[in-house]
Amino acid sequence: MKNTQRQGWGPGEQAEQHYLIQPRALAGGGDVRHVSEFLRASGWRVKAKAGGGSLLMESPDRTVRVGYDPYNLPGGWTLHGRTQGPGGQWWAHLGQQAPVEIVAGLTDALTHPRPAHAPNVWAPLERQGWRTRFVGENYTATSADGTAWVQYHRSGNGGAMWWAGAQDQQGTGWTARLSPSTPMHVVQAFAAALAHPDPLMRPRGRVPLSAQIRTWSVSVTPSQLSAWQQARITAARAATWARNSARHTRPRTTARPHAPYGGLRTHR
């Protein structure tokens, strides 16, 4: 059998031009599969997948749904979840231009167990030099270049929510709104992904037109892109396997049922 070499793949593949973009918050939406394939590898189910990129996924325990709609206003990412205790339900919405790597900071955290310690949403922002301050009754953190923010917003009627996003001087950008009952480790993971210093990569033709971004041209082969994507999926599968194994091998913590006194009879 002859070995055939596909054009643009393998040893003779052609490198493709991509761009590294900073700040990452203004890198544009990106490939939705960065989010969906990680969730799928973590055991999430695809509930609906329509033409044109719409998507709806559900967690294994059916307590959280993640949807993406690029068309119907307001569009973008929508999350709905149920929790035990006060509040009961939570929600989040992120605009369509929110980079998928930042969205993944939030959705990846949904696949992890809640930490034992109380998360601090502001800590990852402060570590990256974000400025925190009170603006009225709202506590706000702003990136050093002023393009991105996270705010715990209180309204006049006593309501509250997390409000975040990014915007350039031309007004182009995106916003995110998260209910105050959103699990804190999820909000913290979102903040950490938003403030991460590493640039994001986009292919040629997908670089936003913004005077506030900096770009570097890089050459990337299809096999490199595939390997990076596969490493993320493999990590999700390994973590899921480890969690399931730990759950099935957990020692029994409740006593076995026993017969009541006098309930056993002997035959003569």
TORVOTI-241314 format. One record per residue (C-alpha): residue in one letter; x, y, z. Coordinates in nm, 3 decimals. Example, Ala and Ser with C-alpha at 12.3 -4.5 7.8 and 13.67 -1.06 7.14 Angstrom:
% residues 2
[lumba 'a',[1.230,-0.450,0.780]]
[lumba 's',[1.367,-0.106,0.714]]
//
This chain:
% residues 268
[lumba 'm',[0.000,0.000,0.000]]
[lumba 'k',[0.143,0.335,-0.101]]
[lumba 'n',[0.190,0.606,0.156]]
[lumba 't',[0.032,0.929,0.037]]
[lumba 'q',[0.109,1.269,0.182]]
[lumba 'r',[-0.182,1.505,0.226]]
[lumba 'q',[-0.111,1.861,0.131]]
[lumba 'g',[-0.058,2.076,0.443]]
[lumba 'w',[-0.015,1.779,0.679]]
[lumba 'g',[0.274,1.566,0.805]]
[lumba 'p',[0.646,1.606,0.733]]
[lumba 'g',[0.584,1.813,0.420]]
[lumba 'e',[0.307,2.029,0.566]]
[lumba 'q',[0.304,2.402,0.513]]
[lumba 'a',[0.323,2.639,0.807]]
[lumba 'e',[0.033,2.881,0.839]]
[lumba 'q',[0.052,3.240,0.953]]
[lumba 'h',[-0.105,3.317,1.289]]
[lumba 'y',[-0.083,3.615,1.523]]
[lumba 'l',[-0.025,3.646,1.896]]
[lumba 'i',[-0.247,3.919,2.037]]
[lumba 'q',[-0.223,4.131,2.351]]
[lumba 'p',[-0.416,4.225,2.552]]
[lumba 'r',[-0.588,3.888,2.541]]
[lumba 'a',[-0.924,4.036,2.635]]
[lumba 'l',[-0.941,4.207,2.294]]
[lumba 'a',[-0.837,3.904,2.087]]
[lumba 'g',[-1.190,3.829,1.960]]
[lumba 'g',[-1.411,3.525,2.002]]
[lumba 'g',[-1.205,3.239,1.860]]
[lumba 'd',[-1.298,2.874,1.798]]
[lumba 'v',[-1.598,2.756,2.002]]
[lumba 'r',[-1.455,2.402,2.007]]
[lumba 'h',[-1.192,2.521,2.255]]
[lumba 'v',[-1.477,2.523,2.509]]
[lumba 's',[-1.704,2.247,2.381]]
[lumba 'e',[-1.445,1.975,2.323]]
[lumba 'f',[-1.304,2.012,2.675]]
[lumba 'l',[-1.654,1.979,2.820]]
[lumba 'r',[-1.726,1.679,2.599]]
[lumba 'a',[-1.402,1.512,2.714]]
[lumba 's',[-1.512,1.583,3.073]]
[lumba 'g',[-1.830,1.382,3.025]]
[lumba 'w',[-2.070,1.661,2.929]]
[lumba 'r',[-2.349,1.578,2.683]]
[lumba 'v',[-2.439,1.770,2.370]]
[lumba 'k',[-2.811,1.843,2.405]]
[lumba 'a',[-2.854,2.040,2.084]]
[lumba 'k',[-2.628,2.138,1.799]]
[lumba 'a',[-2.783,2.350,1.528]]
[lumba 'g',[-2.633,2.463,1.201]]
[lumba 'g',[-2.416,2.773,1.202]]
[lumba 'g',[-2.241,2.704,1.531]]
[lumba 's',[-2.520,2.708,1.793]]
[lumba 'l',[-2.457,2.470,2.080]]
[lumba 'l',[-2.615,2.346,2.404]]
[lumba 'm',[-2.431,2.117,2.648]]
[lumba 'e',[-2.531,1.967,2.984]]
[lumba 's',[-2.315,1.856,3.276]]
[lumba 'p',[-2.309,1.485,3.372]]
[lumba 'd',[-2.520,1.552,3.683]]
[lumba 'r',[-2.762,1.768,3.481]]
[lumba 't',[-2.722,2.068,3.710]]
[lumba 'v',[-2.552,2.302,3.460]]
[lumba 'r',[-2.619,2.393,3.098]]
[lumba 'v',[-2.384,2.587,2.872]]
[lumba 'g',[-2.517,2.734,2.549]]
[lumba 'y',[-2.368,2.930,2.263]]
[lumba 'd',[-2.579,3.125,2.013]]
[lumba 'p',[-2.405,3.342,1.752]]
[lumba 'y',[-2.727,3.481,1.604]]
[lumba 'n',[-3.021,3.558,1.832]]
[lumba 'l',[-2.973,3.876,2.032]]
[lumba 'p',[-2.795,3.927,2.259]]
[lumba 'g',[-2.601,3.622,2.138]]
[lumba 'g',[-2.288,3.476,2.290]]
[lumba 'w',[-2.256,3.236,2.582]]
[lumba 't',[-2.530,3.162,2.835]]
[lumba 'l',[-2.493,2.943,3.144]]
[lumba 'h',[-2.758,2.823,3.388]]
[lumba 'g',[-2.691,2.618,3.699]]
[lumba 'r',[-2.851,2.478,4.014]]
[lumba 't',[-2.680,2.464,4.350]]
[lumba 'q',[-2.770,2.350,4.698]]
[lumba 'g',[-2.827,2.605,4.969]]
[lumba 'p',[-2.933,2.972,4.946]]
[lumba 'g',[-2.996,3.103,4.598]]
[lumba 'g',[-3.054,2.765,4.444]]
[lumba 'q',[-2.991,2.882,4.090]]
[lumba 'w',[-2.729,3.090,3.914]]
[lumba 'w',[-2.666,3.223,3.564]]
[lumba 'a',[-2.402,3.392,3.352]]
[lumba 'h',[-2.392,3.556,3.010]]
[lumba 'l',[-2.082,3.646,2.810]]
[lumba 'g',[-2.087,3.840,2.484]]
[lumba 'q',[-2.000,3.681,2.154]]
[lumba 'q',[-1.662,3.855,2.130]]
[lumba 'a',[-1.547,3.719,2.464]]
[lumba 'p',[-1.235,3.513,2.380]]
[lumba 'v',[-1.303,3.141,2.408]]
[lumba 'e',[-0.991,3.101,2.622]]
[lumba 'i',[-1.144,3.336,2.880]]
[lumba 'v',[-1.485,3.167,2.855]]
[lumba 'a',[-1.303,2.837,2.910]]
[lumba 'g',[-1.159,2.970,3.234]]
[lumba 'l',[-1.517,2.978,3.359]]
[lumba 't',[-1.649,2.660,3.196]]
[lumba 'd',[-1.341,2.449,3.276]]
[lumba 'a',[-1.394,2.534,3.643]]
[lumba 'l',[-1.742,2.379,3.622]]
[lumba 't',[-1.578,2.039,3.571]]
[lumba 'h',[-1.373,2.067,3.891]]
[lumba 'p',[-1.495,2.000,4.246]]
[lumba 'r',[-1.547,2.300,4.469]]
[lumba 'p',[-1.234,2.386,4.669]]
[lumba 'a',[-1.233,2.348,5.044]]
[lumba 'h',[-1.109,2.705,5.097]]
[lumba 'a',[-1.305,3.020,5.019]]
[lumba 'p',[-1.198,3.158,4.677]]
[lumba 'n',[-1.080,3.518,4.644]]
[lumba 'v',[-1.195,3.665,4.311]]
[lumba 'w',[-0.969,3.968,4.341]]
[lumba 'a',[-0.644,3.782,4.416]]
[lumba 'p',[-0.557,3.678,4.055]]
[lumba 'l',[-0.634,4.030,3.936]]
[lumba 'e',[-0.415,4.197,4.197]]
[lumba 'r',[-0.128,3.957,4.119]]
[lumba 'q',[-0.131,4.086,3.761]]
[lumba 'g',[-0.118,4.450,3.868]]
[lumba 'w',[-0.486,4.533,3.830]]
[lumba 'r',[-0.600,4.839,4.024]]
[lumba 't',[-0.881,4.777,4.275]]
[lumba 'r',[-1.098,5.049,4.422]]
[lumba 'f',[-1.448,5.138,4.534]]
[lumba 'v',[-1.658,5.336,4.287]]
[lumba 'g',[-1.962,5.432,4.489]]
[lumba 'e',[-2.090,5.105,4.632]]
[lumba 'n',[-1.927,4.901,4.356]]
[lumba 'y',[-1.590,4.735,4.401]]
[lumba 't',[-1.395,4.744,4.074]]
[lumba 'a',[-1.069,4.604,3.941]]
[lumba 't',[-0.924,4.753,3.622]]
[lumba 's',[-0.634,4.625,3.411]]
[lumba 'a',[-0.318,4.834,3.393]]
[lumba 'd',[-0.393,4.939,3.033]]
[lumba 'g',[-0.755,5.023,3.117]]
[lumba 't',[-0.906,4.788,2.857]]
[lumba 'a',[-1.061,4.529,3.091]]
[lumba 'w',[-1.248,4.534,3.421]]
[lumba 'v',[-1.424,4.320,3.681]]
[lumba 'q',[-1.682,4.477,3.911]]
[lumba 'y',[-1.908,4.360,4.188]]
[lumba 'h',[-2.202,4.582,4.102]]
[lumba 'r',[-2.477,4.681,4.342]]
[lumba 's',[-2.794,4.840,4.206]]
[lumba 'g',[-3.012,5.094,4.383]]
[lumba 'n',[-3.288,4.840,4.450]]
[lumba 'g',[-3.054,4.615,4.647]]
[lumba 'g',[-2.973,4.373,4.366]]
[lumba 'a',[-2.617,4.272,4.280]]
[lumba 'm',[-2.420,4.097,4.007]]
[lumba 'w',[-2.071,4.046,3.875]]
[lumba 'w',[-2.001,4.267,3.573]]
[lumba 'a',[-1.688,4.234,3.360]]
[lumba 'g',[-1.562,4.285,3.010]]
[lumba 'a',[-1.318,4.461,2.780]]
[lumba 'q',[-1.340,4.755,2.543]]
[lumba 'd',[-1.101,4.948,2.322]]
[lumba 'q',[-1.107,5.321,2.251]]
[lumba 'q',[-1.334,5.266,1.951]]
[lumba 'g',[-1.597,5.104,2.173]]
[lumba 't',[-1.543,4.753,2.038]]
[lumba 'g',[-1.546,4.475,2.292]]
[lumba 'w',[-1.771,4.256,2.505]]
[lumba 't',[-1.927,4.233,2.849]]
[lumba 'a',[-2.007,3.954,3.092]]
[lumba 'r',[-2.273,3.939,3.362]]
[lumba 'l',[-2.275,3.674,3.635]]
[lumba 's',[-2.537,3.636,3.905]]
[lumba 'p',[-2.425,3.693,4.265]]
[lumba 's',[-2.504,3.326,4.337]]
[lumba 't',[-2.255,3.201,4.075]]
[lumba 'p',[-2.013,2.965,4.254]]
[lumba 'm',[-1.718,3.170,4.373]]
[lumba 'h',[-1.452,2.933,4.243]]
[lumba 'v',[-1.607,2.974,3.897]]
[lumba 'v',[-1.596,3.354,3.921]]
[lumba 'q',[-1.235,3.336,4.042]]
[lumba 'a',[-1.135,3.110,3.753]]
[lumba 'f',[-1.297,3.350,3.508]]
[lumba 'a',[-1.109,3.644,3.662]]
[lumba 'a',[-0.780,3.454,3.646]]
[lumba 'a',[-0.830,3.373,3.277]]
[lumba 'l',[-0.919,3.735,3.203]]
[lumba 'a',[-0.609,3.870,3.377]]
[lumba 'h',[-0.362,3.606,3.253]]
[lumba 'p',[-0.060,3.779,3.096]]
[lumba 'd',[-0.009,3.538,2.804]]
[lumba 'p',[-0.124,3.655,2.459]]
[lumba 'l',[-0.383,3.463,2.260]]
[lumba 'm',[-0.333,3.328,1.909]]
[lumba 'r',[-0.562,3.387,1.613]]
[lumba 'p',[-0.528,3.283,1.248]]
[lumba 'r',[-0.476,3.533,0.971]]
[lumba 'g',[-0.803,3.702,0.886]]
[lumba 'r',[-0.936,3.668,1.243]]
[lumba 'v',[-0.735,3.949,1.402]]
[lumba 'p',[-0.963,4.226,1.538]]
[lumba 'l',[-0.926,4.575,1.395]]
[lumba 's',[-0.829,4.765,1.706]]
[lumba 'a',[-0.569,5.033,1.766]]
[lumba 'q',[-0.516,4.903,2.120]]
[lumba 'i',[-0.393,4.554,2.041]]
[lumba 'r',[-0.033,4.447,1.980]]
[lumba 't',[0.037,4.157,1.744]]
[lumba 'w',[0.329,3.929,1.662]]
[lumba 's',[0.333,3.710,1.353]]
[lumba 'v',[0.412,3.340,1.410]]
[lumba 's',[0.424,3.038,1.179]]
[lumba 'v',[0.230,2.734,1.300]]
[lumba 't',[0.185,2.396,1.132]]
[lumba 'p',[-0.150,2.211,1.135]]
[lumba 's',[0.007,1.927,1.334]]
[lumba 'q',[0.121,2.171,1.603]]
[lumba 'l',[-0.231,2.311,1.634]]
[lumba 's',[-0.373,1.960,1.651]]
[lumba 'a',[-0.122,1.856,1.920]]
[lumba 'w',[-0.205,2.158,2.136]]
[lumba 'q',[-0.577,2.090,2.105]]
[lumba 'q',[-0.533,1.719,2.177]]
[lumba 'a',[-0.324,1.789,2.488]]
[lumba 'r',[-0.611,1.991,2.633]]
[lumba 'i',[-0.863,1.716,2.555]]
[lumba 't',[-0.633,1.447,2.696]]
[lumba 'a',[-0.595,1.642,3.020]]
[lumba 'a',[-0.974,1.667,3.052]]
[lumba 'r',[-1.018,1.293,2.998]]
[lumba 'a',[-0.746,1.209,3.250]]
[lumba 'a',[-0.900,1.435,3.514]]
[lumba 't',[-1.244,1.287,3.453]]
[lumba 'w',[-1.111,0.932,3.480]]
[lumba 'a',[-0.931,1.018,3.806]]
[lumba 'r',[-1.246,1.170,3.958]]
[lumba 'n',[-1.462,0.875,3.857]]
[lumba 's',[-1.207,0.626,3.988]]
[lumba 'a',[-1.185,0.805,4.322]]
[lumba 'r',[-1.563,0.810,4.349]]
[lumba 'h',[-1.595,0.436,4.282]]
[lumba 't',[-1.316,0.337,4.521]]
[lumba 'r',[-1.427,0.562,4.806]]
[lumba 'p',[-1.470,0.357,5.127]]
[lumba 'r',[-1.819,0.298,5.258]]
[lumba 't',[-1.911,0.554,5.525]]
[lumba 't',[-2.250,0.419,5.629]]
[lumba 'a',[-2.324,0.104,5.823]]
[lumba 'r',[-2.466,-0.192,5.637]]
[lumba 'p',[-2.832,-0.277,5.712]]
[lumba 'h',[-2.865,-0.533,5.991]]
[lumba 'a',[-3.144,-0.749,6.113]]
[lumba 'p',[-3.336,-0.617,6.414]]
[lumba 'y',[-3.303,-0.795,6.748]]
[lumba 'g',[-3.499,-1.117,6.735]]
[lumba 'g',[-3.534,-1.099,6.362]]
[lumba 'l',[-3.324,-1.410,6.293]]
[lumba 'r',[-3.479,-1.748,6.340]]
[lumba 't',[-3.309,-2.081,6.379]]
[lumba 'h',[-3.453,-2.402,6.251]]
[lumba 'r',[-3.480,-2.696,6.484]]
//
